[in-house]
Amino acid sequence: MKKSGDLFRQGVEFQEQGLFDLAIQEYNRALELTPNCVDVLINLGAAYLQKGLPEKSIQVLQKALQEQVDHPTAMYNLGKAHLYREEAAKALSIFEDAQRILPNDLEVKKSIAQCLISLGKKNEVVELLNFLIEKLPQDPSLPLSLGTILMELERFSEALDSLKKASAAVPDSTESLEKLARCQMALGTPDKAITSLKRALMIEPKNPDFHIMMVDILIETQHVDDAIAHLKQALSSDPSQPLLRGKIEELTRRLPILKKRGEASDLIKKAGPYETLVFDALDSLYDGRTTFDEAVQTLQKLRAQDPHDLFIANELANLLFQTRQYDEAKELYFQIHRSDPSNVQYRINLAKSLALAGNVPSAKQFLEDSIAQTIPNPELSLAIVELQLLERDYEAALGKLETVLKNFPEDSHGRFLKGYILMRLGNLEGSGDLFKKLIQENPQDEELAVWFSRIMILKGAPNEAIKVWDRFQDGLESLVEMVTRLELSLACGNLETAEELVVRVRRHHPRFLEDHLLLGKAFFYAGDLSTSAEKLHIVTMEDPENPEALAFMAMTSLLRNKTSRFWMLWQKAIDGDSIYPVLLGITIRKLLNSTQIERLRKETKKLSEFVRNEIDRSRLNLLLSYI
């Protein structure tokens, strides 16, 4: 029969080999022979902790301390067991007792530092870590811990030194490199941060967090082409990675802003077997090489290959929505929403397609139910406001919006809608002031600039809007920007600038219905009425009630002296949405001859007497005041 000492030594041997079950077995056998042996109890407690059983470890170590109250190793291991259970306060008390017995023990001091970190006592731990780094210069975990704490204290210069030491000590530590990169960004040295991230990616080339961080840094430093190329390369290596796919979807959602900054063309990603084909189809559509119908058919075929791919389904639904196939879009958006009910945007997309398919009450009810089912989110309430705008119930929309803005006063989408509604209600001063503030916060937002331009034309102050467009310093001009600038120049009577803009507009080729409308307007301003009529005809074939297209067609008839047709189309445009004919009349009033002005005045005055809506009447009277 083996003696207790033999069993203990066998247990130690097993423990050193990492065979903790066997070690525990031998220690327990030893305790059967010598129940109160402190050395066996301490080693058994350590083995239990190594096996991930802190409760048993604590029980055994407390028994050891009953036998020998001030045994430092037992106290140290007991502290570790409590630390393992995230009981940092208990662990700290035990380690401090151990330190009184072993005042110079560096392992005890390291454990105290761990407890202080867990308890959030950052300032206290900084001094202790500096002491430990001096005493244990070869321990790479210490400068890493110190650097992390200093970053949390926003002492970035000191943190930088510590993290450099940590990285130098363990060159392949990606944790050190990531924190070093974040620290370098905080210090305003993005180039150095990029270098650190590149080193991290050499070690972990498929780490999605590093790729996303790299993309964010490149975008933040306006190296968007490089960011897109990096993400594209990362996706080609790992096409199914959800974080990378999420990033690509985020960038796609930001397309309008990125387009203004000259980045839209680079958003055609080759993300994977299906994503590649999806983006190729969208690329062809954006370039005008294919039609909407062809793009829809391509995505439908891709979806047939993988009906569960939400990326394909969402892009297909978006195309169907754009082509006004609202019933089909609604069905897809419903499937997408059902796959992820927590996604607020999916709910909004479904509601909008439901409304435009003709069921606004159900869309509103769905959004109201969504508000009750999800965490507070202004976008759901704002979607209800947009549905009220669809019904032209501006007063109700404003009331609902004011309620939302009480809870989310700084929400930019909500403030934009308020400015828009104020304009619709005829409050040009309030609307203009609000848009000015929004533009100060978002000076490169094209949509804000477009609506501010329209407000300034209505107010007779187009020069104010031209100043806003002059601050767009990206060196690129979208079709929307050029046509809006053209309208502002005409409203100012600046024909020379208008002619220069027309030359640039002619270089564009239409891709979407909105492009045909913009080009129809531009050709009208250029005096090319035939080409303008062709473009506007394309618009009205797809959208017969488009009030802006009807207004330009009416004005074309006026210029061609087709009085009856002018009257018919002008009335139809005003019935559809009076703001567009009024804007057009104010913009080109200086280009019309006296006969045309008189005809425009006469017919507009007649209509102002017939309209039932006071806002429309006020708007028509505004036009009459200009002519």
C-alpha positions in Angstrom: 0.0 0.0 0.0 1.3 3.5 -1.0 2.2 5.9 1.7 0.7 9.5 1.8 4.0 11.0 0.7 4.1 8.7 -2.4 0.6 9.6 -3.3 1.3 13.3 -2.9 4.4 13.1 -5.1 2.5 11.2 -7.8 -0.2 13.9 -7.6 2.4 16.6 -8.1 3.8 14.8 -11.1 0.3 14.5 -12.7 -0.4 18.1 -11.9 2.8 19.3 -13.6 1.8 17.3 -16.7 -1.6 18.9 -16.8 -3.4 15.7 -15.8 -5.6 17.4 -13.2 -8.2 14.7 -12.8 -5.5 12.1 -11.9 -3.7 14.6 -9.7 -7.0 15.3 -7.8 -7.5 11.5 -7.4 -4.0 11.0 -5.9 -4.4 14.0 -3.6 -7.7 12.8 -2.3 -6.2 9.3 -1.6 -3.4 11.0 0.2 -5.9 12.9 2.4 -7.6 9.7 3.3 -4.3 8.8 5.0 -3.4 12.2 6.3 -6.6 14.4 6.4 -5.0 17.5 7.7 -1.9 17.7 5.6 -1.6 21.4 4.6 0.6 20.7 1.5 -1.8 18.2 0.1 -4.8 20.5 0.7 -3.0 23.4 -1.0 -2.1 21.4 -4.0 -5.6 19.9 -4.2 -7.1 23.4 -4.0 -4.8 24.5 -6.9 -5.7 21.5 -9.0 -9.4 22.1 -8.5 -8.9 25.7 -9.6 -6.8 24.6 -12.7 -9.7 22.3 -13.6 -12.2 25.2 -13.4 -13.8 24.2 -10.1 -13.4 27.4 -7.9 -16.0 26.4 -5.4 -14.3 23.1 -4.5 -10.9 25.0 -4.5 -12.2 27.5 -2.0 -13.6 24.8 0.2 -10.3 22.9 0.3 -8.1 26.0 0.7 -10.2 27.3 3.6 -9.6 24.0 5.3 -5.9 24.4 4.8 -6.0 27.8 6.4 -7.9 26.4 9.3 -4.8 24.2 9.8 -2.3 27.0 9.2 -3.9 30.4 9.5 -1.1 32.5 7.8 0.0 30.1 5.1 0.9 32.5 2.2 0.5 30.0 -0.6 -3.0 28.9 0.6 -4.0 32.5 0.9 -2.6 33.3 -2.6 -4.5 30.4 -4.2 -7.7 31.2 -2.3 -7.5 34.8 -3.6 -7.0 33.4 -7.1 -10.1 31.2 -6.7 -12.3 34.2 -5.7 -10.8 36.2 -8.5 -11.8 33.4 -10.9 -15.4 33.7 -9.6 -15.2 37.5 -10.3 -15.3 38.2 -6.6 -12.7 40.9 -6.8 -13.4 42.6 -3.5 -13.0 39.3 -1.5 -9.9 38.4 -3.5 -8.3 41.8 -2.8 -8.8 41.4 0.9 -7.2 38.0 0.9 -4.2 39.2 -1.3 -3.7 42.2 1.0 -3.5 39.7 4.0 -1.0 37.7 2.0 1.1 40.8 1.2 1.4 41.5 4.9 3.1 38.2 5.3 5.1 38.4 2.0 5.6 42.2 1.5 8.0 41.8 -1.4 6.2 39.0 -3.3 5.7 40.3 -6.8 3.1 37.6 -7.8 0.9 38.8 -4.9 1.3 42.4 -6.0 0.3 41.4 -9.6 -2.8 39.7 -8.2 -3.6 42.9 -6.2 -3.3 44.8 -9.5 -5.7 42.4 -11.2 -8.2 43.0 -8.4 -7.9 46.8 -8.6 -8.5 46.6 -12.4 -11.6 44.5 -11.9 -12.9 47.0 -9.2 -12.3 49.9 -11.6 -9.7 51.6 -9.3 -7.7 52.8 -12.2 -5.7 55.6 -10.6 -4.5 53.3 -7.8 -3.5 50.5 -10.2 -1.4 52.8 -12.4 1.2 53.4 -9.6 1.3 49.7 -8.8 1.7 48.6 -12.4 4.6 51.1 -12.9 6.3 49.5 -9.9 5.8 46.0 -11.2 7.1 46.9 -14.7 10.3 48.2 -13.0 10.7 45.0 -11.0 9.5 42.6 -13.8 10.8 44.1 -17.1 10.4 40.8 -18.9 6.7 40.4 -18.2 4.8 41.6 -21.3 1.4 41.5 -19.7 2.3 44.4 -17.4 2.9 47.1 -19.9 -0.2 45.9 -21.9 -2.4 46.2 -18.7 -0.9 49.6 -17.9 -1.4 50.9 -21.5 -5.0 49.7 -21.4 -5.7 51.5 -18.1 -4.0 54.7 -19.3 -6.1 54.7 -22.4 -9.3 54.4 -20.3 -8.0 57.4 -18.3 -7.4 59.2 -21.6 -3.7 59.6 -20.8 -2.9 58.6 -24.4 0.7 59.7 -24.5 1.7 57.6 -21.5 -0.4 54.8 -22.9 1.4 54.9 -26.1 4.8 54.3 -24.4 3.4 51.3 -22.5 1.8 49.7 -25.5 4.9 50.1 -27.6 6.8 48.2 -24.8 4.1 45.5 -24.8 4.3 45.1 -28.6 8.1 45.1 -28.6 8.1 42.4 -25.9 5.7 40.2 -27.8 5.8 41.2 -31.5 3.0 38.7 -32.5 0.6 40.0 -29.9 -2.4 41.3 -31.8 -4.0 42.6 -28.7 -1.1 44.9 -28.1 -1.2 46.0 -31.8 -4.9 46.7 -31.8 -4.7 48.8 -28.7 -1.6 50.6 -30.0 -3.6 51.4 -33.2 -6.5 52.8 -31.2 -4.1 54.9 -29.1 -2.4 56.2 -32.2 -5.8 57.2 -33.6 -6.7 59.0 -30.3 -3.4 60.9 -30.7 -4.2 62.0 -34.2 -1.6 59.8 -36.0 -3.8 57.6 -38.3 -0.8 56.7 -40.6 0.9 55.1 -37.6 -2.4 53.4 -36.6 -2.7 51.9 -40.1 0.8 50.6 -39.8 0.0 48.9 -36.5 -3.1 47.4 -37.9 -1.3 46.1 -41.0 1.1 44.3 -38.6 -1.9 42.8 -36.7 -3.4 41.6 -40.0 -0.2 39.9 -41.0 -0.6 37.8 -37.9 -4.4 37.3 -38.1 -5.3 38.0 -41.8 -8.9 36.9 -41.3 -9.7 38.9 -38.1 -12.9 40.8 -39.1 -12.6 43.4 -36.3 -9.2 44.4 -37.6 -10.5 44.7 -41.2 -13.5 46.8 -40.0 -11.2 49.0 -37.9 -8.9 49.5 -41.0 -11.9 50.5 -43.2 -13.2 52.9 -40.5 -9.8 54.6 -40.2 -9.4 54.9 -44.0 -12.9 56.4 -44.4 -12.4 58.8 -41.5 -9.2 60.0 -43.1 -11.0 60.4 -46.5 -9.1 57.5 -48.2 -12.4 56.0 -49.3 -11.0 54.3 -52.4 -8.5 52.5 -50.2 -11.1 51.6 -47.7 -13.4 50.1 -50.3 -10.4 48.2 -51.9 -9.4 46.9 -48.5 -12.9 45.7 -47.6 -13.3 44.2 -51.1 -10.1 42.2 -50.6 -11.1 41.1 -47.1 -14.5 39.8 -48.4 -12.8 38.0 -51.3 -10.8 36.0 -48.7 -13.8 35.4 -46.4 -17.0 36.0 -48.3 -19.4 34.6 -45.7 -18.0 36.6 -42.7 -21.1 38.3 -41.2 -19.3 41.3 -39.8 -17.7 42.1 -43.1 -21.0 41.6 -44.9 -22.6 43.9 -42.4 -20.0 46.5 -43.1 -20.6 46.2 -46.8 -24.3 46.7 -46.2 -23.6 49.7 -44.0 -21.5 51.3 -46.7 -24.2 50.6 -49.3 -26.8 52.3 -47.1 -24.5 55.3 -47.0 -24.5 55.4 -50.8 -26.0 58.9 -51.2 -23.4 60.6 -49.0 -20.6 58.5 -50.5 -21.8 59.3 -54.0 -21.4 63.0 -53.2 -17.9 62.5 -52.0 -17.0 60.7 -55.1 -17.1 57.2 -53.7 -20.2 55.6 -55.0 -18.6 54.0 -58.1 -16.3 52.1 -55.7 -19.2 50.5 -53.8 -19.6 47.8 -56.3 -18.2 45.0 -54.2 -17.1 41.5 -55.2 -18.1 40.1 -51.8 -18.7 36.5 -52.6 -20.4 34.1 -55.1 -23.8 35.8 -54.9 -22.7 39.2 -53.8 -20.4 39.5 -56.8 -23.3 38.8 -59.2 -25.6 41.1 -57.3 -23.2 44.0 -57.4 -22.4 43.3 -61.1 -26.1 43.6 -61.9 -26.4 46.8 -59.9 -23.2 48.1 -61.6 -24.7 47.5 -65.0 -27.9 49.2 -63.9 -26.1 52.2 -62.6 -24.0 52.5 -65.7 -27.0 52.3 -67.9 -25.9 49.0 -69.6 -29.1 47.2 -68.5 -32.6 48.2 -67.6 -34.5 47.8 -64.3 -36.4 44.8 -65.7 -33.2 43.1 -66.7 -31.7 43.8 -63.3 -34.8 42.5 -61.5 -34.7 39.3 -63.6 -31.0 38.8 -62.8 -31.6 39.1 -59.0 -34.7 36.8 -59.2 -32.6 34.1 -60.8 -30.0 34.5 -58.1 -32.6 34.3 -55.4 -33.9 31.1 -56.9 -30.5 29.6 -56.3 -30.5 30.6 -52.7 -34.0 31.6 -51.4 -32.6 32.1 -47.9 -29.9 34.7 -48.8 -31.2 37.9 -47.2 -28.7 40.1 -49.1 -30.1 39.0 -52.4 -33.7 39.3 -51.2 -33.2 42.8 -49.8 -31.5 44.1 -53.0 -34.3 42.6 -55.1 -37.0 44.1 -52.9 -35.3 47.5 -53.2 -35.3 47.2 -57.0 -38.9 46.2 -57.1 -39.7 49.2 -54.8 -37.9 51.6 -57.1 -39.8 50.2 -60.1 -43.1 50.8 -58.3 -43.8 47.0 -58.1 -45.0 47.6 -54.5 -47.0 44.4 -54.1 -44.0 42.2 -55.0 -41.7 44.3 -52.9 -44.1 44.0 -50.0 -44.0 40.2 -50.1 -40.2 40.2 -50.1 -39.9 42.8 -47.3 -42.3 40.7 -45.2 -40.1 37.6 -45.6 -37.0 39.7 -44.8 -38.7 41.2 -41.7 -39.8 37.8 -40.5 -36.3 36.5 -40.6 -35.1 39.3 -38.3 -38.0 41.0 -36.5 -35.7 43.1 -34.4 -34.3 45.0 -37.4 -36.1 48.4 -37.4 -35.2 49.2 -41.0 -36.8 46.0 -42.2 -40.0 47.0 -40.5 -39.9 50.5 -42.1 -39.3 49.0 -45.5 -42.3 46.7 -45.1 -44.5 49.5 -43.9 -43.6 51.8 -46.8 -44.2 49.1 -49.4 -47.5 48.3 -47.8 -48.5 52.0 -47.9 -47.5 52.5 -51.5 -49.3 49.3 -52.5 -52.5 51.2 -51.4 -52.9 50.2 -47.7 -51.8 53.2 -45.7 -54.0 52.4 -42.6 -52.4 48.9 -42.3 -49.0 50.4 -42.7 -49.6 52.9 -39.9 -51.0 50.2 -37.7 -48.0 47.9 -38.4 -45.6 50.8 -37.4 -47.6 51.5 -34.2 -47.4 47.8 -33.3 -43.7 47.9 -34.0 -43.2 50.8 -31.7 -44.9 48.8 -28.9 -42.8 45.7 -29.6 -39.3 47.3 -29.9 -37.0 49.5 -27.8 -37.7 53.3 -28.2 -36.5 54.3 -31.7 -37.4 57.6 -33.4 -37.2 56.1 -36.9 -40.4 54.0 -36.5 -42.3 57.1 -35.4 -40.7 59.2 -38.2 -41.9 56.6 -40.7 -45.4 57.2 -39.5 -44.9 60.9 -40.1 -43.7 60.1 -43.6 -46.9 58.1 -44.3 -48.9 61.1 -43.1 -46.9 63.2 -45.6 -47.9 60.7 -48.3 -51.5 61.5 -47.4 -50.6 65.2 -47.4 -51.9 65.5 -43.9 -49.3 68.1 -43.0 -50.9 69.4 -39.8 -51.2 65.9 -38.3 -47.7 65.0 -39.5 -46.3 68.1 -37.7 -48.2 67.2 -34.5 -46.9 63.7 -34.5 -43.4 64.9 -35.3 -43.4 67.4 -32.4 -44.1 64.5 -30.1 -41.1 62.6 -31.5 -38.8 65.6 -31.2 -39.7 66.1 -27.6 -38.0 62.7 -26.9 -35.3 63.0 -29.6 -34.7 66.7 -30.0 -31.4 66.3 -31.8 -32.5 63.6 -34.3 -31.4 65.0 -37.7 -34.0 63.0 -39.7 -36.8 64.4 -37.5 -35.5 67.9 -37.8 -35.3 67.5 -41.6 -38.9 66.4 -41.7 -39.9 69.4 -39.6 -38.2 71.8 -42.0 -39.8 70.1 -44.9 -43.3 70.2 -43.3 -42.9 73.9 -42.4 -42.1 74.6 -46.0 -45.2 72.7 -47.1 -47.3 74.7 -44.7 -45.9 78.0 -46.1 -43.7 78.9 -43.2 -40.6 79.7 -45.3 -38.9 81.6 -42.6 -39.0 78.8 -40.1 -38.2 76.2 -42.6 -35.2 78.1 -44.0 -33.8 78.8 -40.5 -34.1 75.1 -39.6 -32.4 73.9 -42.9 -29.6 76.5 -42.3 -28.8 74.8 -38.9 -28.9 71.4 -40.4 -26.6 72.4 -43.2 -24.1 73.8 -40.7 -24.1 70.4 -39.0 -24.0 68.5 -42.3 -22.4 70.8 -44.9 -21.9 68.0 -47.5 -25.5 66.7 -47.4 -26.9 67.0 -50.9 -30.5 66.5 -50.0 -30.4 69.3 -47.5 -28.9 71.6 -50.1 -31.6 70.7 -52.7 -34.5 71.6 -50.4 -32.8 74.7 -49.0 -32.3 75.8 -52.6 -36.1 75.4 -53.3 -36.9 77.3 -50.1 -34.6 80.2 -51.2 -36.1 80.3 -54.7 -39.6 80.6 -53.1 -38.3 83.3 -50.8 -36.6 85.2 -53.7 -33.1 84.7 -52.2 -31.4 82.1 -54.6 -28.0 83.6 -53.9 -28.2 82.3 -50.3 -28.5 78.7 -51.7 -25.6 79.2 -54.2 -23.3 79.9 -51.2 -24.2 76.5 -49.7 -23.4 74.7 -53.0 -20.1 76.6 -53.2 -19.0 74.9 -50.0 -19.2 71.5 -51.7 -15.4 71.1 -52.2 -15.2 67.5 -53.4 -14.4 68.5 -57.0 -17.3 66.4 -58.3 -20.8 67.3 -59.4 -23.8 65.0 -59.3 -26.6 65.5 -61.8 -28.8 66.7 -59.0 -26.3 69.4 -58.0 -25.8 70.7 -61.5 -29.5 71.0 -62.3 -30.1 72.7 -58.9 -27.3 75.1 -59.5 -28.8 75.7 -63.0 -32.1 76.6 -61.5 -30.5 78.9 -58.9 -28.6 80.7 -61.7 -31.7 81.2 -63.7 -33.6 82.4 -60.7 -30.8 85.0 -60.2 -30.9 85.9 -63.8 -27.3 84.8 -64.3 -27.6 83.3 -67.8 -23.9 83.0 -68.4 -23.4 80.6 -65.5 -26.5 78.7 -66.6 -25.1 78.1 -70.0 -21.9 76.7 -68.6 -23.9 74.3 -66.4 -26.0 73.2 -69.3 -22.9 72.1 -71.2 -21.8 70.0 -68.3 -25.3 68.5 -67.8 -25.4 67.3 -71.4 -22.5 64.9 -70.6 -24.7 62.8 -68.4 -26.6 59.7 -69.5 -29.8 58.8 -67.7 -29.9 55.6 -65.6 -33.0 56.0 -63.5 -36.4 57.6 -63.9 -35.2 60.5 -61.8 -32.3 61.0 -64.2 -34.7 61.4 -67.1 -36.6 64.0 -65.1 -33.5 65.9 -64.3 -32.3 65.9 -67.9 -35.7 66.9 -69.1 -35.5 69.9 -66.8 -32.0 70.7 -68.0 -32.8 70.5 -71.7 -35.9 72.7 -71.1 -33.7 75.3 -69.4 -31.3 75.1 -72.4 -34.1 75.8 -74.8 -33.9 72.3 -76.3 -37.7 71.7 -76.0 -37.8 68.6 -78.2 -35.2 66.6 -76.3 -36.8 67.9 -73.0 -40.2 66.6 -74.2 -38.7 63.2 -75.0 -37.2 62.9 -71.5 -40.4 64.1 -69.8 -42.5 61.7 -71.9 -40.4 58.8 -70.5 -41.2 60.0 -67.0 -44.9 60.4 -67.5 -45.2 57.0 -69.2 -43.9 55.5 -65.9 -45.5 58.0 -63.6 -48.5 59.7 -65.3 -49.3 62.0 -62.4 -45.7 63.3 -61.7 -46.4 67.0 -60.9 -43.0 68.2 -61.7 -42.9 66.6 -65.2 -46.4 67.9 -65.9 -45.3 71.4 -64.9 -42.4 71.4 -67.4 -44.6 69.9 -70.1 -47.2 72.7 -69.4 -44.5 75.4 -69.6 -43.3 73.8 -72.9 -46.8 74.2 -74.3 -46.8 77.8 -73.2 -43.6 78.5 -75.0 -44.9 76.8 -78.1 -48.1 78.9 -77.8 -50.3 75.8 -77.3 -52.7 77.6 -74.9 -55.3 74.9 -74.4 -52.7 72.2 -73.7 -50.9 74.6 -71.3 -54.1 75.2 -69.4 -54.8 71.4 -69.1 -51.3 70.4 -68.0 -50.8 73.4 -65.7 -54.1 72.7 -63.9 -53.1 69.0 -63.6 -49.7 69.8 -62.2 -51.1 72.2 -59.6 -53.7 69.6 -58.6 -50.9 67.1 -58.2 -48.6 69.3 -56.1 -48.6 73.1 -56.5 -45.1 73.5 -55.2 -43.4 72.3 -58.4 -45.3 74.6 -60.9 -44.8 77.5 -58.5 -41.0 76.8 -58.3 -40.8 76.6 -62.0 -42.7 79.8 -62.6 -40.5 81.7 -60.2 -37.3 80.2 -61.6 -37.9 81.1 -65.3 -40.0 84.2 -64.9 -37.2 86.4 -66.2 -36.9 84.4 -69.3 -40.5 84.8 -70.5 -41.7 87.5 -72.8 -44.6 89.8 -71.9 -47.2 87.7 -73.7 -46.1 84.5 -72.0 -46.0 86.2 -68.6 -49.5 87.5 -69.1 -50.9 84.1 -70.1 -49.1 82.5 -67.1 -50.5 85.2 -64.8 -54.1 84.9 -66.1 -54.3 81.1 -65.9 -52.6 80.9 -62.5 -54.9 83.6 -61.1 -57.9 81.7 -62.4 -56.7 78.5 -60.7 -56.0 80.3 -57.5 -59.7 81.2 -57.3 -60.8 77.6 -57.8 -58.4 75.6 -55.5 -59.9 74.5 -52.2 -56.7 74.1 -50.3 -55.6 77.4 -48.6 -52.0 76.4 -48.8 -52.2 75.9 -52.6 -53.9 79.2 -52.9 -51.2 81.0 -50.9 -48.5 79.3 -52.9 -50.1 80.4 -56.2 -50.5 83.9 -54.9 -46.8 83.8 -54.1 -46.1 83.0 -57.8 -48.5 85.8 -58.9 -46.5 88.3 -56.7 -43.4 87.5 -58.6 -44.9 87.9 -62.1 
